[in-house]
């Protein structure tokens, strides 16, 4: 099963997993952190990925909501996300 993929198109951060595509405006993102809890602390977060069989969780917080990404390579995805957010469009 393919993992979570993160890219940037213009002013949007694009998260893809299976058939799901989520677009987040870069200006809306307020933070990207690792989360060591099993299901995340934000009960209203949008969960992406499978919570079983993965060891890492990343939280992307925006002004409107939070996104919890379940992945086995959390450090790599977190660094890539931070890099994409700093890029000029």
N, C-alpha and C positions, 0 to 999 in steps of 0.2 A: 504494500500500500504506500503510495507516495506521501511524503510528509508535507508540512506547511511550507509554502513559498511566499516570500515577501519581496515586493518590488515597488518601484515608484514610477508613476506616470504623471508628468506635469506636477501639479500641486496636490496629488492624491497618493497616499500610501495604499498599496493593493495587497490584500492578504488572500491567498488562494489555498484551499484545502478540499480535495475531492472535487465535487461540483459546485462548491461554494466560492463566491467571489465577494469580498467586502472591500469597499472603498472608503478610506478615512481621509478627510482633508488634513493636510500637514499642519495647517494653522490651528486645528482643533486639538492636536495631541499635546497633553500636559506632562506626560512622563512615561518612561518605559522602565520597568523593574522586574527582577526575578521574584517569584513567589514560592515560598517553601511549604505552603499549606497544601493539603490534598485537593480541595475543591475551590480554593480561593476565599478571600474574606468578603468580597463583594457579592452578595446573593443575586444581584440584578445583572451581573456581568454576562456578556455574550461569550459562550464557551466554544472554542474551536479546537478540533483534534480529539483524540481519544484519551480519556483520563487514565486508562489502564495500560500497562506496558510502557509507560513513559516516565522519565525521572524528573523532568524539568517543567516548570511553568513560568510563563512570562505574562505580565500584565501591561497592557497598553491602555493608559488612561487618557480620556478625552474630556472636553468640557461637558459633553452630554452623557457619556457612558463609559464603561470599562470593557475591555476584551481580554479574556483569559485564554492563552494559547498553551495547549498541552503538547509537548515535544520531547524528543530524546536528545536534542542538541540545543538546549536553551541558551547557553552562552553564545554560541555562534549566531543564532537568530536574533538575540538581543543586540549584539554588536552590529550586525547588519542593519537592523532597524534603526539604531541610533545613527549609523553612517548615512542611511537614506534620508533621515530627517534633517541632517545637516547640509545635504546637497542643495545646490542652487538648481532651480528648474530650467 
